[in-house]
């Protein structure tokens, strides 16, 4: 029988006899098989270890959990504009950077109620002025400039001429939209222009709300809604948070009258309140009734001879 035809068991037995004659250990097929398994296991462990290391390295460069999040850089918030009035001039700055100086050069008021304001703007860079922010408050409703541009950008020195119709001696306010604060306020008349005195109380109406000022500081706000002819809701709010004013702000029911189309005036009926007094940011509300009146206007006159606010019913003529 040739070796190729010999069964495997007999061939292994012959191999053992040869190894025994030569003093070699017996051939152990099971050990060979087990050794092969161990080699395969070592190779598999090596592959696994190498793969894990590759994953760690990949995580470091692909934003994995082993790499810290990049720092977040917040966009700095621009400092608010600051306004400092000194007589007829207002210095405008942002933080420590001066931006511009706005000066009321002259004010004129003729007998027909036409007013003119001349502003001198001296800007260190591009500085935008909105003419509609300069409001003329007098005996009639507040007026903004007529025929003026929406905004004017000045870089250098420029003169602006603002014209107003149907105005009277009163106050010129440089308003800051969206807030009760003022950039500046001047007393204006036929030939006199100066900063509003610190103890002067005056009023500025914007839509349904009238703000009462003492000097250039807001004291309180009165907001009125006219539900129907002779039916009125009044809301009074303190503005102490805008300045150093610490006293209360009060509105009396008797200071309101209803004016009809025939110019007749009527006082309110007795209501549940005679005065709404607030302070330190407080708010109070109340209703007023005017019996037997038709379409017309509610007039608030807290001081004799001075109208602070006017509101119309839905059907009143403009």
Secondary structure as GFF3:
##gff-version 3
##sequence-region A 1 318
A	DSSP	three_ten_helix	3	5	.	.	.	ID=ss1
A	DSSP	alpha_helix	8	21	.	.	.	ID=ss2
A	DSSP	alpha_helix	29	61	.	.	.	ID=ss3
A	DSSP	beta_strand	81	86	.	.	.	ID=ss4
A	DSSP	beta_strand	89	94	.	.	.	ID=ss5
A	DSSP	beta_strand	97	109	.	.	.	ID=ss6
A	DSSP	beta_strand	115	129	.	.	.	ID=ss7
A	DSSP	three_ten_helix	131	133	.	.	.	ID=ss8
A	DSSP	beta_strand	134	137	.	.	.	ID=ss9
A	DSSP	beta_strand	152	164	.	.	.	ID=ss10
A	DSSP	beta_strand	170	175	.	.	.	ID=ss11
A	DSSP	beta_strand	182	188	.	.	.	ID=ss12
A	DSSP	beta_strand	193	195	.	.	.	ID=ss13
A	DSSP	beta_strand	201	206	.	.	.	ID=ss14
A	DSSP	beta_strand	209	214	.	.	.	ID=ss15
A	DSSP	beta_strand	217	228	.	.	.	ID=ss16
A	DSSP	beta_strand	231	238	.	.	.	ID=ss17
A	DSSP	three_ten_helix	240	242	.	.	.	ID=ss18
A	DSSP	beta_strand	249	252	.	.	.	ID=ss19
A	DSSP	three_ten_helix	253	255	.	.	.	ID=ss20
A	DSSP	beta_strand	256	260	.	.	.	ID=ss21
A	DSSP	beta_strand	265	267	.	.	.	ID=ss22
A	DSSP	beta_strand	275	278	.	.	.	ID=ss23
A	DSSP	beta_strand	283	289	.	.	.	ID=ss24
A	DSSP	beta_strand	296	300	.	.	.	ID=ss25
A	DSSP	beta_strand	309	312	.	.	.	ID=ss26
###
